[in-house]
Amino acid sequence: MAKPLIHLVAGARPNFMKIAPLVRALQADGRLDFKIVHTGQHYDREMNEIFFEELGIPQPDVRLGCGGGSHAEQTGKIMLAYEQLCSEQRPDCCLVVGDVNSTLACSIVAKKAQIPVAHVEAGLRSGDMAMPEEINRLVTDAITDWFFVTEPSGLEHLRREGKSMDAVFDVGHVMVDNVLYQAAKLATADTSGFETQAFKAAHPRYAVVTLHRPSNVDGDDNLRRVAGVLRRIGEQVPVCFPVHPRTRKNLEAAGIDLGPNVTLLGPQPYMAFLHLWKDAALVLSDSGGLQEETTALGVPCVTMRDNTERPITVDEGSNILAGTEPAAVIAACEAVLAGGGKRGRRPTLWDGKAAERIVQILAGRLGA
């Protein structure tokens, strides 16, 4: 008798970090079949054999090739392509992760085809309706069948939104599964070829910056605000900033100089970047995932945003939500560098076994 088939949907690099533990758990369990569906939402030339080898998972089974275009164009292309795939393969479950356009598009297609939808990272809310990700979260959770929640705030949001608690599961976090797995691999890896190794060798104590949200890196005023923060931090400790090409182009177009103590690198492979930030004295970021990963490894993190959909990283973890005003961000960073950062603790169930719990639940729900 055929095993139930799950589509594991991913559209961008961070999605693959989240499905990698699920792939390993599904392979170890053996009761369910799966196919990795890469929508192509983000084209990434670095997403090659080495990338998947690093994650310990096979190449995608299906590539839909739906990159480019506006949010609407991209979502529409993914829906059309995924509808065709579902008509050919008819999975027993569509599993989506996070909050990207692929998450939304494939959830809608699956639900209309009466294919159960499982959402990993369900229930997260920032309250900021200007974020495209917030729209994707709300709509996806409105039609999800099985909700896999990473933290207590997710449970409360779903309860308040009227979801049946019989379909909501507090399982921990697959992103944490992945960072713990990769950190263990990194302990015995040869790091001499990493671009980040040269920076670490030259600077025993340093800060790491990742900023990508439009509110921080689009527009001259935003960029100058960020530049002032980075120059100030650089006066106290060397700063490494792996910067997206679009952000670098914006900086150059605006004629903004970050100063001699801020080193700009290109986007980094997962392991090289982990190698860099895990030993940082400070991480300054506007990333959702990095808030969680730094909490998992106890690295002090200052988040340059006015809100977070991951409050457990602030309540229990190593994250400080500083807002976007330069003075407040600088004060938070200076406190960390002066020894006032918090290591926090790793939340309950962030133990590296979330994927195993999810697979156990899915196997039961799908009658495997």
Residue pairs with C-beta under 8 A, 6 or more apart in sequence:
2 33
3 31
3 32
3 33
3 368
4 32
4 33
4 92
4 93
4 366
4 367
4 368
5 32
5 33
5 34
5 35
5 89
5 90
5 91
5 92
5 93
6 26
6 32
6 33
6 34
6 35
6 91
6 92
6 93
6 94
6 95
6 118
6 362
6 366
7 34
7 35
7 37
7 85
7 86
7 89
7 91
7 93
7 94
7 95
7 106
7 110
8 19
8 22
8 23
8 34
8 35
8 36
8 37
8 95
9 15
9 37
9 39
9 82
9 94
9 95
9 96
9 97
9 102
9 103
9 106
10 16
10 18
10 19
10 36
10 37
10 38
10 39
10 60
10 97
10 102
11 38
11 39
11 40
11 41
11 42
11 78
11 100
11 101
11 102
11 103
12 41
12 42
12 44
12 100
12 102
13 42
13 44
13 47
13 51
13 270
14 98
14 289
15 97
15 98
15 100
15 102
16 47
16 51
16 52
16 55
16 57
17 55
17 175
17 178
17 179
17 270
17 289
18 97
18 98
18 120
18 121
18 174
18 175
18 178
19 36
19 57
19 95
19 97
19 174
20 55
20 56
20 57
20 178
20 181
21 174
21 177
21 178
21 181
21 354
21 355
22 34
22 95
22 120
22 174
22 355
22 358
22 359
23 34
23 36
23 56
23 57
23 58
24 56
24 57
24 181
24 355
25 355
25 356
25 358
25 359
26 32
26 34
26 359
28 356
29 356
29 359
29 360
29 363
31 363
31 368
32 359
32 362
32 363
32 366
32 368
35 61
35 62
35 89
35 91
36 57
36 58
36 59
36 60
36 61
36 62
37 60
37 61
37 62
37 64
37 82
37 85
37 106
38 60
38 62
38 63
38 64
39 64
39 66
39 78
39 81
39 82
39 102
39 105
39 106
40 63
40 64
40 65
40 66
40 67
41 66
41 67
41 74
41 78
41 100
41 101
41 102
42 67
43 67
43 68
46 267
46 269
49 59
50 269
51 269
51 270
52 58
52 59
54 182
54 185
54 269
54 270
54 271
55 178
55 182
55 270
56 181
62 85
64 78
64 81
64 82
64 85
65 81
66 74
66 77
66 78
66 81
67 74
68 74
69 77
71 101
71 132
74 101
74 105
75 101
75 104
75 105
76 105
78 101
78 102
78 105
78 106
79 105
79 106
79 108
79 109
82 105
82 106
82 109
82 110
83 109
83 113
86 94
86 109
86 110
86 113
86 115
87 113
90 115
91 110
91 115
92 115
92 116
92 366
93 115
93 116
93 117
93 118
93 362
93 366
94 106
94 107
94 109
94 110
94 115
94 116
94 117
94 118
95 117
95 118
95 119
95 120
95 362
96 102
96 103
96 106
96 107
96 117
96 118
96 119
96 120
96 140
97 103
97 119
97 120
97 121
97 174
98 120
98 121
99 121
99 124
99 133
99 134
99 136
99 137
99 140
100 133
100 136
101 132
101 136
103 119
103 136
103 140
104 135
104 136
104 139
104 140
107 117
107 119
107 139
107 140
107 143
107 144
108 139
108 143
110 116
110 117
111 117
111 143
116 145
116 146
116 365
117 140
117 143
117 144
117 145
117 146
118 144
118 145
118 146
118 148
118 358
118 362
119 140
119 141
119 144
119 146
119 147
119 148
120 148
120 174
120 358
121 148
121 149
121 150
121 154
121 173
121 174
121 175
122 140
122 141
122 144
122 147
122 148
122 149
122 154
122 158
122 168
123 141
123 147
123 149
123 153
123 154
123 155
123 156
123 157
123 158
123 168
124 137
124 150
124 151
124 153
124 154
124 157
124 309
124 310
125 134
125 137
125 138
125 153
125 157
125 309
126 133
126 134
126 307
126 308
126 309
127 134
127 307
128 134
128 306
128 307
129 135
133 288
133 309
134 309
137 309
141 147
141 158
141 161
141 163
144 167
145 167
146 167
146 169
146 361
146 362
146 365
147 154
147 158
147 163
147 167
147 168
147 169
148 169
148 171
148 354
148 358
148 361
149 155
149 158
149 168
149 169
149 170
149 171
150 171
150 172
150 173
150 175
150 292
150 310
150 312
150 354
151 173
151 310
151 311
151 312
151 347
152 170
152 312
153 309
153 310
153 311
153 312
154 170
155 168
155 170
158 165
158 168
159 165
159 168
169 357
169 358
169 361
170 349
171 349
171 354
171 357
171 358
171 361
172 349
172 350
172 351
172 353
172 354
172 357
173 292
173 296
173 349
173 350
173 354
174 354
174 355
174 358
175 289
175 292
175 293
175 296
176 292
176 293
176 296
176 346
176 350
176 351
176 352
176 354
177 352
177 353
177 354
177 355
179 274
179 293
179 296
179 297
180 296
180 352
181 352
182 270
182 271
182 274
183 274
183 278
183 297
185 271
186 271
186 274
186 275
186 278
189 271
191 197
191 272
191 275
194 269
194 271
194 272
194 275
194 276
195 265
195 266
195 268
195 272
196 240
196 265
196 268
196 272
196 273
196 275
196 276
197 272
197 275
199 206
199 238
199 240
199 263
199 265
199 276
200 206
200 275
200 276
200 279
202 238
203 238
203 240
205 237
205 238
205 281
206 237
206 238
206 239
206 240
206 280
206 281
207 233
207 237
207 238
207 239
207 240
207 280
207 281
207 282
207 283
207 284
207 333
207 337
208 239
208 240
208 241
208 242
208 276
208 277
208 280
208 282
208 283
208 284
209 230
209 233
209 239
209 240
209 241
209 262
209 283
209 284
209 285
210 241
210 242
210 283
210 284
210 285
210 286
210 287
210 290
211 217
211 226
211 241
211 247
211 284
211 285
211 286
211 304
212 244
212 247
212 286
212 287
213 286
213 305
214 222
215 222
215 286
215 305
215 324
216 222
216 225
216 226
216 286
216 304
216 324
217 223
217 226
217 244
217 246
217 247
217 250
218 250
220 254
220 256
223 250
223 251
223 254
223 256
224 254
224 256
225 324
225 326
226 304
227 251
227 256
227 257
227 258
228 326
229 284
229 304
229 326
229 329
229 330
229 333
230 239
230 241
230 258
230 259
230 262
231 258
231 259
231 261
231 262
232 326
232 330
232 333
233 239
233 282
233 284
233 330
233 333
233 337
234 258
234 259
234 260
234 261
234 262
235 261
236 334
236 337
237 261
237 281
237 282
237 337
238 261
238 263
239 258
239 261
239 262
239 263
240 263
240 265
240 276
241 258
241 262
241 263
241 264
241 265
242 264
242 265
242 266
242 267
242 268
242 273
242 276
243 251
243 264
243 265
243 266
243 267
244 267
245 266
245 267
248 264
251 258
258 264
268 276
277 283
277 290
277 293
277 294
277 299
278 297
278 299
280 299
281 300
281 336
281 337
281 341
282 300
282 301
282 302
282 333
282 336
282 337
282 341
283 290
283 294
283 299
283 300
283 301
283 302
284 301
284 302
284 304
284 329
284 333
285 291
285 294
285 301
285 302
285 303
285 304
286 303
286 304
286 305
288 308
288 309
288 310
290 301
291 301
291 303
291 308
291 310
291 313
291 317
291 319
292 310
292 313
292 317
294 300
294 301
294 313
294 317
294 318
294 319
295 301
295 312
295 313
295 316
295 317
295 318
295 319
295 344
295 346
295 347
295 350
296 346
296 350
298 318
298 343
298 344
298 345
298 346
299 318
300 318
300 320
300 336
300 341
300 342
300 343
301 313
301 317
301 318
301 319
301 320
302 319
302 320
302 322
302 329
302 332
302 333
302 336
303 319
303 320
303 321
303 322
304 322
304 323
304 324
304 329
305 321
305 323
305 324
306 323
306 324
307 321
308 314
308 319
308 321
310 319
312 347
313 319
313 344
314 320
314 321
316 344
316 345
316 347
317 344
317 345
317 346
317 347
318 341
318 342
318 343
318 344
319 344
320 332
320 336
320 341
320 342
322 328
322 329
322 331
322 332
322 333
323 329
335 341
362 368
